């Protein structure tokens, strides 16, 4: 009889080489793999040939299963097959609802391990050359969800807009105009902004701008989810930002 156990794994931001070695080993030993929309399906190649693979895709506004149904499946499949890997994009404890799944599984006394992943909050900006902190530009960074449980924009955005920290917003593209309006209310319309779509993947896209013009740029370039919003002076270090905005500033100064 197979002994039920769960491995909750962060698949990383998209590039399959950014998953941890421990995560790969867990996939290789899994009897069942439940994977999300943001987890790169190429990682399934590491699974045993007879491993059961279940897509439980979750993306903004599109659900194959509810969270409650996923929780139930994890337990039932573990009892039936043994080792279940729950594969989630990024890190499962960074807005991944990983703790909810762990809490449910443990209520059935099923052993569960958490294998952290590389979060897109850091990896996506890094993949286009933008640090979230660097001396003289940012002493800290905030990671905020753009959409709360109720579907509203997080109130933490208002607090973050008053700081000098780098602000990284996940799942916030549908709220971009609201976010920019809040920063504008605090006279931050000149603050640099970057949008990184599908960060670290082969089909990645990005653009840089400011609070004042980023919404129109996103509409022109047609960027959308999954994307990471980065707000702060660190974005001004990107070569494209320097090329576009520093030249404009010099022209303005010359009159």
N, C-alpha and C positions, 0 to 999 in steps of 0.2 A: 504494500500500500504506500502511495506517495505521501510524504509529509508536507502539509501545506505551509508555505511561507511566501512572503511578499518582498520584492525589491522595488522601491520607488526610486527611479533614476531620472536625473536631469540629463537630457540629450544634448544640451548646449544650444547655441544660437542658430545653428543651421549647418555649418561646415562639419561633416562627419568626423573630421580629425580633432575636433574640439571637445569630443566626449572624453571622459576619463577612462583610464585603463581598467579601473574597477567596474565601471559601467559596462564596458565591453565584455568583461568576464561574466558578469551577471546575465547579460543577453545570451551569451554562449551556453549557459547552463539552464536557461529558462524552458519550462514546459509550455507556458503560455505568455504571450506578449500583448498587452493592451497599449496602443499607441495613439497619440494625439495628432492633430493636423500640423502642429508646428514642429513635431519631431521628424527629422529627415528619414524618409522610408528606406534609404540606402542602408541604414543601420540594421535593418532586418536581415541583411545578408549574413550577419554574424550568428544568426539563430540556428539551432539544430534543424535539419530538414523536416522533422516531424513536429516541430513546435507549432502550436496553434497561434495564429496571428489575428487579432481583433482590432479593427479600426473603430475608435470611439471619438472621432474628430470633434474638436471643440474650437470654434473660431467665432468672433463677434457676430452674433445674430444667427449663427448656423450651428445646430446641435444634432448629432446623430443620436445621442443618448443624453438624458439629464444627468446631473451630478449624482443624484440618488441612485439612478440606474447603474451608473459606472461603479459606485461603491458596492452595490449588490453583486455585480458581475465579478468584481475582484475577489470577493469572498467565496462565491459559489465555484468559480473556476479554480481557486486554490484548493478547496475541499475536494474537487473532482480530479484535478491533474497534478497538484503539488506546487512547484515553484512558479509563481506568477511575477512577471516583470511589468511594472506600470511605467511606461516610457513617456515622459513629458518634456516639452520644449523648454530650453533655458535651464533654470534651476526650479525644482518643484516647490521650494519654499519662498520663492519671490513671485507673488501674485499667481501662483500655479495651483492653488487650492490643495496643495499636497498634504497639509496637516489635517484637513477634513477627511481625506481618504485614509490616512494613517490612524486617525482617531476611530473611525468606523471599523477598520480591520482589527485593531487591538481590542475592540469590544467583544470580539469572537475568540480572543486569546490566540490569535495567529501571529507568529513572529514576523516582525517587519523591520527591514533595514532601509535607511535613507542614504542614497548615493548622490551627493551634490553635483550640480552641473554648472557650466559657465553661463552666467546670466547675460542676456542680450543688452541689459542696461549698461554694461561696460564693454562687452565685445563688439557690439554694433558700431558705436562711435570709434572704438579703437581700430576697427577694420578699415575705416576711411581716414585714419590719422588724427583723430580727435581724442585727447585724453579727458577724463572727467575731472582730474585735478592736476595742477602743476603750479610750481612756485610762482607767485606774483599774479596769478590769474584766479585760482580757486583753491580755497583751503578745505572745502568739504563738498559733498554732493548729495542731493536728495533723489530718491527713486520713488516716484509717485504713480499710482494707477490713474489712468484717465477716466475710467468708468468704475464706479463703486457698485456694490451689491444692488442698490436701488436704480442703477442706470444713470445716476447723477455724476457730475464732475466733482472730484474730491475737493473739499474745503481747504485741504493742505496746500493747494495751488496758490491760494491767497497769501498764506504764510511764506511759501517759498519765493514768491514774487518780491517779497520785501527783503530777502536776504541777498548776499553776494555769492551764494553757493551755485554750483552747476545744478541745474534741474533736469532730470531725465524722466520723461513721461512715457510709460508703457500703455498700450491699448488706448491711446488718446487721439488718434487721427480724426475721429468723428467729432471731437470736441476742440479741434485746433483753433477755430475762430473764438470760442469762449476763452480759451487759455490766453490767446494773444490780447483779448480785450482786458483781461485781468492785469496782465503785465503793463498794458498801456495806461490803465487806471493809476498805476504806481510810477508813471513817467519812465517806463522801461522800453519805450518803443524802438530805441536804437540798439537794444540788446541783441547780440548775435544768436542765430538759431540754425540748427541743422536737422534735417529729416533723413533718416537712413532706413530704407525699405529692403527687406530680405537681407539684412546685414550678415556678412561672412559667406553668403551663398554665391553661386556663379551668376545668378540673375539679380544681384544687388544693384540698387540705385540710390542715389543720394543727391541732395542739393543743400546749399547754404544760403542764408539770407538774414533778415532781421525780423523782430517782432512786427514791424510796420509792413513788411512786404512778403513775408513767408507764405501767407494764405494764398495770395495771387500766384506766387511761384508754384505752389503745390498744385493748384488748379491747372496751370499751364502745362506742367510736366506730368500731371495725372498720377501723382504718387498716392498710395493708399496703404491700408493695412496688409500684411503685418509690417509695422514701421515703428521706429523709436524716435522720439522727439528729444532733442538736446538743446537746452537753453542756457546760455552763459558765455562769459568772456573767453572760455577755452575754445569756443568755435572760431573765434577771430584768428586762431593760430593756423587754421586750414589755409593752404595756398590759394584756393579759389576765393575765399573771403578776402584775403589780403589783396589779391589781384583786382577784385571788383570794388571793394569799399575803400581801401586805402588810396587807390588812384583817384576815386571820386572825391575823397576828402582833400587830397592835394590840389585837385583842380579847383575845388571850392575856395581853398585858402588863397590860391593865386588870383582868384577873382574873376 
